[in-house]
Each structure stands twice: as structure tokens, then as C-alpha cells.
Amino acid sequence: MIKFENVTKRFGNEVVNRNINLTINDGEVISIIGPSGAGKSTLMRMINLLEIPSEGKIFIDDEEVTAPGYDIVHARKMIGMVFQDFHLFKHITVIENIMRPQIDVLYKSIPEAYKVSKRLLDLVSLSEKAYSYPSELSGGQKQRVAIARALAMDPKIILFDEPTSALDPNMVEEVEEVIGELAQMGKTMVVVTHEMEFARKISNRIIYMDENTIYEEGTPDEIFDNPKRAKTKRFVNNLKLLTINIENKDKDFWEVGAEIARYANKNHISPKSKTRLNLAFEELVREIILDRLDEPKINVVIEYSKKTDVLKMTVKYNGDYFDPKDTDNDLSYHVLSSATSEIKYSELKDDETYNNLVEIIIKQASENK
């Protein structure tokens, strides 16, 4: 069990964590989410005393690890930590990376450390990479080696600091899968993450941090579907939205496409739905609407609901009243129609900026029409 009692952490005059009271029970999986600068990583780093509280107490299994004279090395033997940038030794092989801390810290014999390391490489599906060097691995493989190394110390608690943030989107899933398997094994874990669906899938409890403290906590359903406090609601809702504003014809549409791709990957939108979303944006916004406007003011909001699997794009734009179905660009409208299951146009008579509104629903991956 981990317990924080009135913990505050300062760096100089800056308060990074304020009055933290938190209990993490054995076998719980806790995900910590929140905006950048809220103190998420600092809170987690205090668990294994990489950061020392300015005030308050931290207990692990009823031992106060922040007490004067407490053996920090003893506390760290109970805790494994996986960093976002792997921290592997480049000059030794994968299996040596896992063996080294067992030999140096736990004083295991070489045969014993080797046996444990082989078993853990099998657990993270990397047995064939045992004698490779870190430079020969992908980012996802390096992170799985780092997880195996943490497990080799047989920790009571495993800490993950943004374990997928340094990875390409196609490598995220393989690391999430390993962490999910550890959760099912009953390991006590604390995960700082920006991957919300992953947090929802593996966690018993979600901690939302804001204002440098624990602003709200609850089950995944409570935090993601029914948050009670204003900033939690705003944070969760913003995760589900992507807003794009176009105010000139020189907009960098390559960057817009990359932004849409990041949003789709972050929300685990299927590849087919992502392709249809890109097609709908390209044909409606760039080919049909933008072509009509000399001084464009276009607001695009993309929203995805995991619960209902509905992917919606709302487009507001200035200029004369214009329903896209009346376009002369028959090809673009045909492509738009093929990517969507609904296109709804409305005139905005009371809006000072925008005169037109189009709401479209992207055709789900299961729809073949």
C-alpha cells in the first residue's frame, strides 16, 4: 500500500504538488492524467523518492519512507520504474541490460539472473532479441525491454512515466498490450499517461490532476463519462474534440492532415474511418467550401465518441448561404457522400461570423455502402 499524507513539493518558490492525500492499495492500477505542468510526473517520482517532499509524509506498507534516516535504497528495491526514454545501456546486449541490476543490486548469481531474464523476455515477446543491442531495436521493443528490466527486480510496485509518449503511433499498441497483461496479473501500478483509452482500459481508478493537486478522482467511467468538476469536464471534453480554423487560402493543409491523423490515432479511430474522415475534410472543406470564398472564415470541429462509435465533423463558414449539395463540383460531392452516412446543412441567420453550418457523420467502418 502507498499512502501520501498532506504532501507538498516545491522547487524554489514554485509549488509543483500541493497538499496531496492519496492511498493506493495493493493490486490497484492507477492512471494519472491531466494537463502539462499539473505535477503528474513529480507526484509519481516522489513514490520512489527520486523527488523528496517539501512537506508531508509518504508511507509504503506502513513504513514512512520519508522519515529522517530511512534507507532510500531499501524503498527503491520495492519499486520498479519505467521511463519514457527507456534508459537502456547502449553498450551491452538486451539480456545483459536485464541481468545487470539483478546482479549489482539483488546480488543474484549470473545463472540465476540469466534464467529470470530469459523468462521475462519471453513474457514481453522478445526472446529472439536477447543478444541484440538496443540500437538494433524499435522504440516499442526498447520500451518492452525496459519493462522486463523493471520486472526483473521483482518489485511490489511498478511506476510508468508516459511509457508511450516517445513512440510512433504504430508502436504504442504493443507496449500497451504488455502493460495490460501486467494489470491482469494483479501488479500494483501507477501510470502517468496521455493515452486516455489505454488508461480507461487498464485502470481501477483515474486521478485527474489540475491546479498542482488531485483535482478529482474516480473510476474510469466516472471520470471519462460523468466528471463532476468543471476543469475535469473541460479536459475530458477537449480530448474528444479537434478544432481547426481556416482564415486564409494559404493554410498548411499538410499540417492539418497530420493533426487529423494524430487525433485519430490518439482516439483509436479505425484506419478505415480515419481515411473517410480525411476524405470528407478534403472534399468538403478544401474543394467545395474554400473554393467559393475569397476571404474565408471556416471553423471545423471533429468529435469522436468511443461509447457510440460516432465520428462527427461540424463545419461553419462565412459567405453567402450555400448548401454543399448545390456545388458544381460533382466529383468532390460524390466522394464526400461515399465517406459519410449523413450530411445536414443549416443557415445561421443570427451568427455574426458564420452564415453556414454543415454537420456530417462519417460512415462507420462496418458500413460498406
Secondary structure as UniProt FT lines:
FT   STRAND          2..11
FT   TURN            12..13
FT   STRAND          14..24
FT   TURN            26..27
FT   STRAND          29..33
FT   TURN            36..37
FT   HELIX           40..47
FT   TURN            48..49
FT   STRAND          55..60
FT   TURN            61..62
FT   STRAND          63..64
FT   TURN            65..66
FT   TURN            68..69
FT   HELIX           72..77
FT   STRAND          79..82
FT   TURN            84..85
FT   TURN            90..91
FT   HELIX           94..104
FT   HELIX           110..123
FT   TURN            124..125
FT   HELIX           127..129
FT   TURN            130..131
FT   HELIX           134..136
FT   HELIX           139..152
FT   STRAND          157..161
FT   TURN            163..166
FT   HELIX           169..184
FT   TURN            185..186
FT   STRAND          188..192
FT   HELIX           196..202
FT   STRAND          205..210
FT   TURN            211..212
FT   STRAND          213..218
FT   HELIX           220..225
FT   HELIX           230..239
FT   STRAND          241..246
FT   TURN            249..250
FT   HELIX           253..266
FT   TURN            267..268
FT   HELIX           271..281
FT   HELIX           282..289
FT   HELIX           290..292
FT   STRAND          298..305
FT   TURN            306..309
FT   STRAND          310..317
FT   HELIX           324..326
FT   HELIX           330..339
FT   STRAND          340..347
FT   STRAND          356..362
FT   TURN            365..366
//
